[in-house]
């Protein structure tokens, strides 16, 4: 079940990047679900960068 994730503003982009960083820096190992969530967010961030930045 892949969800649609779209970044709609510069603030949303910044918040997403902070969330990704915080997930990667947590002490507990990432779960498969968290890794998939990070991948989805990174794809949305890359799309936003290509279209807006």
C-alpha positions as CSV (number, residue, x, y, z in Angstrom):
1,X,0.0,0.0,0.0
2,X,1.9,3.0,-1.3
3,X,0.6,6.4,-0.2
4,X,0.7,9.6,-2.2
5,X,2.9,12.2,-0.6
6,X,3.3,15.6,-2.2
7,X,5.3,18.6,-1.0
8,X,3.3,21.8,-1.6
9,X,5.5,24.6,-0.1
10,X,9.0,25.5,0.9
11,X,7.9,25.2,4.6
12,X,6.5,21.7,3.9
13,X,9.8,20.8,2.1
14,X,11.8,22.0,5.1
15,X,9.7,20.1,7.6
16,X,9.9,16.9,5.5
17,X,13.7,17.1,5.4
18,X,13.9,17.6,9.2
19,X,11.6,14.6,9.7
20,X,13.8,12.5,7.4
21,X,16.9,13.6,9.3
22,X,15.3,12.9,12.7
23,X,14.2,9.4,11.6
24,X,17.7,8.6,10.4
25,X,19.3,9.8,13.6
26,X,17.1,7.9,16.1
27,X,18.9,5.4,18.2
28,X,16.6,2.4,17.4
29,X,17.1,0.7,14.1
30,X,14.7,1.8,11.4
31,X,11.8,-0.5,10.7
32,X,10.9,-1.5,7.1
33,X,7.9,0.8,7.4
34,X,10.0,3.7,8.4
35,X,12.5,3.0,5.6
36,X,9.6,3.0,3.1
37,X,8.2,6.2,4.5
38,X,11.7,7.9,4.1
39,X,11.9,6.7,0.5
40,X,8.5,8.1,-0.3
41,X,9.4,11.5,1.4
42,X,12.7,11.6,-0.5
43,X,11.0,11.0,-3.8
44,X,8.5,13.8,-3.1
45,X,11.4,16.1,-2.0
46,X,13.3,15.3,-5.3
47,X,10.2,16.1,-7.3
48,X,9.6,19.3,-5.4
49,X,13.3,20.3,-6.0
50,X,13.0,19.6,-9.7
51,X,9.8,21.5,-10.1
52,X,10.2,24.4,-7.7
53,X,13.8,25.0,-6.9
